[in-house]
Amino acid sequence: MAKFEHLYQPITLGNTRFRNRLFSAPTGEEYFTNSRNHIDDRIVAYFERKAKGGAATASLGSVMVDLQRGAVGPSIHLDDPTGLNPFFTLANCVSRHGAIADIELQHSGANSYHSLLDLGGPIYGAFDSVNGLGMEVPEMPEDVIFETISMYGDAAQVAKHCGFGMVTVHAGHGWLLNQFLGDKNNRKDQWGGSLENRARIVQYICKDIKKKCGKGFPVTVRISGSEMFSGGYDIDYGVEIAKQLDGYCDMINVSVGAHEEESVFTITHPNMFLEDGCNVRYAAEVKKHVTQSKVATVGALTSLEMMEEIIASGKADVVMMARQLIADPDTPIKGMTGHEDDVRCCMRCFECFSQHFTTLHGKCAINPEAGFEREVKYEEPEAKVKKKVLVCGGGVGGMQAALTAADRGHEVILCEKDSQLGGCLRCEANVPFKANLQYYLDQQARHVQEHKNIDLRMNTEATPELARELAPDVIIAAFGSDAIIPTFLPGYDGENVMSVDDALLDPSAVGHKVAILGGGLSGVECGIYLAKLGHDVKVVERTTSLGTGNNVLHAMAIDNELDHLKDSLEVLYGTSAVEITEDGVVVEFVGDKFARPEHCETLKRGTLRSVISAHEFGGEHEPGETMLLDVDTVVYALGQTPRSDAADAMVGIAEELHVIGDCAAPGNVYQANAQAWTIAMDLGRY
């Protein structure tokens, strides 16, 4: 803790003492509720886990103060007296661990689609406008403004009654209060035109909350320091907003962005292509100009060293974490006890957020407990029957299976045929935007090497003969997969052809002009990496869209990178390679023959720019037409094939055989970890 003396200093907001400066940023759990939009025990366990990990707060986000007029989607809300009991439970489960339960009060204003379409409305914006779905939305009448102000105060009073120790008023990201605060609000009454008028509603809300909850009850206001898109306001205006709110609230939480602008969604929630702490500078600028309210910063914060520097240098008074506390809810306690090297750092891969949208279940690529906090809470620490477990392969899944089985008390032997743990993902060791992935792999490898219950055997291939000699009770086959080699293409074995793994490992071996065959994640990310290094890249993709799976938010981030790199990186949709020559690769335009209709839109968030219509394919080229792409190097990124033969060879050697990860079916980091962890947790029941 001495290493982070500023980070672990308590802070007082209102009359409440917070145990450190590591706050949980609000995360919305509205999709995980029951049929009545009430909190369920999964949500309670999720937030209790953050409190148990040492954070000063656990913050329930996106709670509506006016469901009838203010909800963007089916949401948790505070204007339903039948739903109070779960709020009591959540607040109690957080506070008993020494953390403060926080709740974020929100009203969606012009973007209240659920209230209008499903509940019958009416809805209002701060001023007459057209919302993201093209609906004309009238300005909020003054009597409704006063009613809304009172509803914020009432919601805060209910939250306090239920045991919450702080409320956060969401006045950023394009929601109602941000609509009032923004420079587009030119109402002619006391609620618009001048900045003083625009800020009045937020000031009145803070006053009403303090009146109903007491002057000492902590109130935070979340703002967008900058809207971050062309035509939106910048940090200079954001500073003026903060100055208007200074002293009305106990702390100003400085975020960035606007909800209806797709281009900034993955800046508000920083993507992997951005630097760590990319949004801190906005809070730091606000901090220079406010004198009464404390200032919090948020966005891409994973390193305790960086967070300590932020507090020590005065850039902010509090650091807030959202996805980092999903990746590792024990981040605060690990730093406090000198185990900062064991902190799992969020990779900003958007597995959690995209799963939130697409499967309505929170998950994390590197924390297999995420989304299952309720089950883990009641899991026995050790297995009932201890077994001898042979893990074949030291990739992502193999390492997680070995660690989980060893933690459960089993005797584990891990055989890895190469000299390094981490598997095929080690090919990305030099890719800057995959630095946190490599840190995670290094961390997992260190844990394997140090674990007293794991017999690690490097440079040792797990063969059937070795397995029989070791006589394990359980074999976990994690052999991984091999890259699909385009043997069907004439010229595939030419000197100018290489795999995506080799291109990532040694980009100096790639010529200036390069064609990448395959627009899946590995192909397009390789293209982005090479383009950033100065290569001229063309990605050849035969379908209508990039293959980003269900990760719709990472797809948005990739779209932004494609925009930034458009002078050096081009995606040729509806195009298929037919031959590789010494001069490059011959491609055929196939149009929309291989269209991916399931990828054409992203769950109520509009169409991705990486999805294009059939008439755009190849410009003036007709389906069936061919052309030569003049490139120096051809890189193939056509997917993986499981090493199923190696797994099949293990059948009948042990009582139990489990095939996991890419060895079963090629997938992503989350899928490998989740399956490995779950199967290892199941071992030893009988």
N, C-alpha and C positions, 0 to 999 in steps of 0.2 A: 504494500500500500504506500510506502514511503516514495516509491517510484512515481506514483500518481497522486501526490499530495493535494493538488488542486481539484482533481476529478472527484476525490472522495471526501472533500469538505462538504458538510451539510449546508443547505441553503434554506432560508425562510421566505415564504411567499404568504402574504397576509399574516395570519397568526399561526401558520402551519410550518413545521420543520420537516424538511425532506432530507433523507439520510445521505444522499450524495447528489452529484450533478448529472447522473446518467438516467435520463427519463425515457420512458417508452413513448414513442410517437403513436398517435391514434391510428388504429387499424380497424377498418370496417368489417364486421362479421355478419352483416345483414343476411347473407345468403345461407348461413348455417342455422338459422332460426327454425322454430317449429312452424306449423301451419298458421298460427296466429301471430307470427312475427315476434314471439317471445323468446328470450334467451333460454337456451337449453344447457344441459350439463357439459356438453362438449365445449361451448363457449366459456363457461366458468372455468373448466380445467385449463383451457388455452391461456387465459389471463392469469390464473393462479400460478401457472408455471413461470411466467415472467417475474412475478413477485418473488417466488421462491429462489429465482436466480440472482436476486440482489438489486434489481432496478429500483429506483426511487419511486416510480409510478408504474401503474399498468393502466393503459388508456383505451377505453372502449370507444371506437370511432363511429362516425356516421349515424348518430342517433337523432331522429327527427323530432323537432319541437312541434310540428304541425303536419301530421300525416295526411290530412285531407287536402292541404294546399301546397305541401313542401317536399314531397318525396320523389326522388328520381327513380327509385325502384322499390319493391317490397322491402320494408326496413323496420328495424327496431325503433320504437318510438316511446316517448315518455308521457303521451297524453292518453294512456289507456290504464286505468286503475287496476284492471284484472291482471296486468303483467308485472306488477311491482315485486312480487315475491322473488322471482329470479334475480332482480336487481339487488335486493338485500343479500342474496346468497353470493353473488359475484363480489360485491363490495366487501363482504365479510371474509371471503376466501383470499382476497388480495391483502386486506389490512392485517390479517392475523400473521402474515409473514413480514410485517414491518413496512410495507409499501403503502403508498397513497393511491386509492382508486380514483381515477380520473374518467370523465365522460365528455365526449365531444358533441356539442349541440350544433345541429345543422338544419338549414332550410335551403332547398335547391332552387327556389325562385322560378325563373323562366324555364329552368331545366327540370321541372317537376313532372316528368312524363307519366310516372305511375299514378300520381294524384289526378291528373287529367284523364288519362286513357282508361285506367282501371277503377278509379274511385269516383269519377265524375266531376272532379275539379270543384270550383274554378282555380286557375293558377294565375300568378302575377309575377312580373319582373320588377326591377327597380324603376324601369322606364319602358316605354313602348319599344318592343324589339321583336326579332324573329329568332327562335331558338334553334338548336342544333338539328331538330327534326323538321325544320321549315315551318313551324307553327307561329302565327302572329300572337304575341303575348302582350296584354295591356300592362300599363304601369300600375303598381300597387296603390290603391286609394289610401288617403291619409288615415281613415278610420281603421283600415286593415293594418296599416303600419303600426299604429298604436296597439292594436290587438296582438300583432306579432311580437312586438317588444315585450308585452306582458307575458306572452307564451314562453319566451326565452327565460324570463324570471321564474315563471311557474315551473318550467322543466328543471331549472337549477335547484329550486326548492325541493322538488320531488327527489332529485338525485341526492341532495344532501340528506333528506329524510331517510333514504335507503342506505346511507353509509358512505357515499362517495365524498372524498375529501377535497375535490377540486373539479371545476368544469372548464372546458376549453370551448370558446365561442369561435366557430369556423367562419372566418371572414375572408377566406382566400379561395383560390382555385376555381373562380368563376361562379361560385354559388351565390345565393341571394345577397348576402352582405358585401361580397366582392363586387357584385353588380352595382350596388349603391356607391361603394368606395371608388370605383374605377372612373377614368377620365371621360368615359362615354356618357356618364350620367349627367344630362343637362336639363333635368327637371326644372320647372320654373317656380317651385315652392321651396320650403325650408329644407327639403330632403335632396336637393340637387343643385347643379350649377357650380357653386364654389366648393372648394375642398372642405371648408368648414361645414357646409350643408351636407355634403356627401358623407361625412364621417358621423353626422349627428345620430343616425340610427344605432350605430355600434356603441357610441358613447351612452346613449339612453339605455341600451340593453345592459351594459356593464353596471350602470347606476341601479337599474331595476333588480339585477341579481344581487348586488350588494345590499339593497334595501330589504330584500326578502330572505337572504341567507346570512346577513351580517357583514359588517365592514371587513372583518378578519377572514372571511371565507375566500380562498384563493380563486382568482379568475384569470385565465390565459386567453388571449386573442390570437388566432392564427391568421396571418396575412400572406399574400403573395408579394414578396419584395420586388419582384419584376414578373411581368406576364410572359416574357420570353418569346414572343412571336411578333412578326412584322405587323405593326399597327397597334400592338398592345403597349401598355405603359412600361417604363424602364425603372431602374433602381432609384433614380432621383425622385420620381413621383412616389415610389414605394417608401422612401425615407419620409416624405411629407405626410403620407398616411400614418406612419408610425408616430410622427410628432403629434398628430391630432389625437392619437389614442394614448399617448404617454401619460401615465398617472391614473387613467380611468381603469386600467387593468393592472394586475400584479406582474404579468409577464407577456411579452410579445413573441410569438413563435413565428420566425421568418422562414417561409417556404417560398416556392416560385411556381409559376405556371397558371394555366386556365383550363378548366375541365373540357370545354368543347373544341379545343385546339389539339388535334391528334399529333401534330408535329412536336408539341412540347410535353406530351404525356410521359414520355420516357426521359424527360429532363426533370420534371416534378418528382418522378420516381426514377432516379438516375439509372441508365443502362450501363452495361459493362464497357462500352466504348468511351465513357467519360472517366475523368480522373477521380480518385478518392477525394471525398470532401468537396465536390465541385460546386456546391451551392453555399458553402460557408461564407464566401465573400459578401453575399447579400446581407446576411445577419451582421457581419462585421461592420458593414457600412451603416446599418441601422443603429448599431451599438454606439457609434460615434455621436449620434444626434439625439438620443433619448436620455433623460436624466432621472426619471422616477421609476419606470417599469424595468424589470429585468428582461434580458433578451435570450431566446433559445434559437439554436440552429439545428438543421436537419438535412439529410441527404447524403447518401454514399459514405456513411461513417462506419468503419469497421475496426480501425486500428485504435487501441487504447492510447498509444503514444501520440497519435494525431489529436485525439480528443483531449488529452492532457494539455497539449500545446495550445489548443483553441481556448481553453479556460485560462491557462496561465498567462497567455498573451493578451487577454481581454477582448478577444473577438466575440465572445458570447459568455453568458453566465451559466448556461445549461446546454448540454448536447442531447439530442433526441435520436433514438434508433427505432426503426420499424422492422425492415427485413433482417437486420443483423440480429435482433432478438428472436427472430424465427429460426435463423440458421444456428444460433447458439444463445438460448435464454440465460445461460450461466455466464455470459460475458462479464457482467459486473462482479460477480463473486470470484471469478477466476483472476481478474485484475487485482482484486482486494487481497487475495491470498498468495500472490506471487506466481500464479499459473497462467500469465498472459500468453505464453507460447502455445497453450492448449486451446485458445479461443478459435473456434471455427469461424472463418471470415466469409461473410456473404459474397457470393460470386456475381450477384446482380444478373442472374440468368433468367429471372422472371418466372421460374417454375411455380413459385408460390402464388403470384398474382394471376398468372394465366389459368392455373388450376382453380383458383377462386372463381374466375369467370366461367370456365368451361365445364368443370365437374362439380362446382358448388362445394368443394372440399379443400381446405388448406393443406398444402404439402410443401416440402423443401427438398431440393436435390441432395443436400449434404447432411440434413438432419432427419433421419427416418422416423423420429418420434413426432415430428410436426404433424398436426392433424389427428394424432392418436394420444394426446396428453391424458385423456380420460382413462384409456386402457392401461397406459404405462404406469399411471398413478397407483394402480392396484396390482401391478405385476410383482410376483415374488422375485427377490434379488438374485436367487440362484436356482438352477434347475433341480428338480426332484431326483433325477437319475443322472449321474455324471457319466459322460461317454468320451471315447477316444474319437476325435474328428480329424479327418484328412481333408484339407482344403487344397484343391488343385488349381493354382493360378493366383497371382498376386495383383490383379487389377483392382478396379473400384469395388466390384462385388466381392471378390475374394478377400480383400483386406477387411471389408466391413463384416463379412461372415465370420472371419477368424477372430476379430476383436469382440464381436457380440457373443460368440460361443465361449471365448475365453473368459469374458466378464461373468458369464453364467456358471463358471466353474468347470467347464469341460477341458479336457486335455487336447490341445490343438497342435497339429502339424501342418504348416503352410509350406507348400513347395512351389517355387517360382523358377521357371526355366531360364530366365534372363538374369542379368546382374543388377537390375533395378526394379523396385516395386512401382506400380502405377499403371501398368498395361499400356494400351495403345494411346492413351491420352498424353503420354509423355512426349508425343510428337509436337505438342503445342507449347513446349517448355519456353520457347523464345518469343511467343506471341504476347505482346503487352496487355491486351485486353483479356487474356486468360491467366494473368498473374495470380489471381486469388484461387483459381483452380489448381495451379501448380503448388501453391502454398498448402492447399488442402491435401493434395496427394503426398507432399513431403511430411505433413503432420500425421497423416494416417500411417505412413511408412514408419515414422519414428515410434508411434504408439505400438505398432506390431513388433518392432525390434526390441522394445523395452518391456513388453508384456511377459510376466513370469509364467503364464500358462500357455505361451506359444513357442513352439519349436520351429524356428524359421530356417528353411533350407533354400538358399539362393543357388542359382545355376543348377537347379535340380528339376528335371522334368518328371512330372507325376505320371508314370507309366503304370499299366496294369500289373507288371511284375513287381514294381516297388510297392504298389498298394497291397498286393497279397503279402509281401514281406512285412509290411507295417501292421497289417491285420486291424484296421480301424473298425469301429462300430458304425461310423457314418462317413460317407464320402460326399463332399460338396464340390461338384464339378463347376469350376469357374474358368474354363479354358479360354474364353473370349471368342473372337471372330477374326476372320481374314478379309482383307479388302477384295472386293470383286474386281478382277482383272478383265478388261474388255477384249478377251480373246476373239470375240466375234467381229472385231474391227480389223480390217487389213492394216498392217503397219503398227499394231499395238505394241510390238516389241522393239520399236525403233529407238535409237539413241536419244531422240528428242522427246521421249515419253517417260513420265514418272508418276508415282502415286501421290495422292494428296498428303499422305504422311511424310514422304520424303521431301516434298516441296516445303512443308511447314518446318521440318527439321533443318533443312539447309536451303534457304531461299537464294543463297548466292549461286546455287546450281541451276536456278531457273533463269531462262533468258528474259530479256526486257519485255518482249511481246509474248504473252502467254494466253492459251485457251484452257479453260477448266471445264471438263465434261461432267456435268451434274450440278444442279442448283439446289441440292439439299443443304443442310446446315454446314456440313464440313466443306462443301464446295464454295458456298458463298462467303463463309467466314475466311476461308483461305484466300479468296479473291480480295476481300477487304484488306486483309493483312498485306498481301503483295502490292495492292494499289497504294497503300500507305507507305510502302517502301520505295515507291517510284516506278513500279512495273505498269505496263499497259495491259489491262486484263479484259478478257471477254469470257463470260460464263455462258456455256451452251446448255440450255434447259429445254427439254422437249415438251414440257407441260405448260399450262397457263400461269403457273405461279411458282414461287420458291417453296421448297419443301421444308417448312419450319414446324411441322407437326401441329400440335394444339397450342404451341407457345405464341399466342397472338400478340403479346406485348413485346417479346423479343423480335417478332416480325416487324413491329412498328420501329423498333430501334434500328433494325437492318435497313428498313426503308429510308430512315434519316441518313444513315451512312451512305447508301446508294446515291442519295441526293448530293451529299457533300463530295463524293468521289466521282461524280458523273463524267468528268473530263478524262478519267483514267480507268473507269470500271463500267462495263456495259453488260447487261444481261440480255441474251438473245433468246426470248421466249419462243415456243413453238418451233424449236430448231433441234435437229438430231444429227450427231456425227455419223458419217458413213465410211470414212477412210482417213487414215493418218499417213501423211507423206513427209518427205524431207523438207518440204516447203511450208508445212502447216497441217491443217485439218480441213477436210472437205465436209461441209454440213449441208443438210437438206432441210428445207422449210416444210414443216408438217402441219402448220396452222394449229387449230384447236382439236386435232385428232385425239390428243392425250390430255384433254382438259381435266382439271381437278375441280369439279363444281362445288365440292364440300368446303373448299378453301376460299370461296368467292366473297365471303363477308365475315366480319368478326363480331358476332354476338352483340347486335345493337350499337356497334361502334363504327358503322359504315364500312366502306370497301377499302382494303389496303391498297396502297399504290403499287405493291408488287404483284397485284392481280390485274391483268389487263385484258381487254376484250379482243375477240378474234381478229378484227380488222386491223389491229395494230401490229400483228406478228410480221416481222421482217420487212416492215415498210412497204415497198412496192413489189415485194417478191410473192410469187404464187406458190401454193402448196405443191411439192414435188420438185421445185426448182432447187438447184444446188449451186454452191459457191465455195471457193477456197478462202479460208481464213489464214492470212499470212502471219504466222506466229513462229517464235523460236522454240517454244516448249509447249507440249500438251500434257496437262495434268488430269488424271482421271480420279473422280470422286463419285463413284457409282454405288456406294453403299457397302455393306458388309455381309458376309455369309458365315453362319455359326460353325464353330468347330464341333459339330455334333458327333462326328465319328469318334473323337477322343472321349466324349462323355459316354457314348454307347459302349465303348470298350471297358468301362467300369461296372457295367451291369453284373450283378450277382456276386461281387467281391465282398461287399459289406451288407449289414442288415438294412441300412438305409442309404439311398442314393438320391441326392437332390441336384438338379441341374439349374443353374442360375445365370442371370445376366445375359451378355451377348451370346454365350454358349447355348442358351435356350432360344433366344430371339433378340437380334440386335435392337438396342434401345438407348436411352439416355442415362445420365448419371443418377437421376432420381429413381428410375426403374431398377437399375442395378442395385442401388443402396437399399431401396425399400424391400425388394425381394430377399436380398441377402440378410438383412436385419430380421425380417419376419421369420424366415426359415430357421435362422440360428436361435431366435427366441423360442421357437416351437420345440427345439431339441430337448430331450430328456424328460418329456412328460411320461414316457413309459420305457 
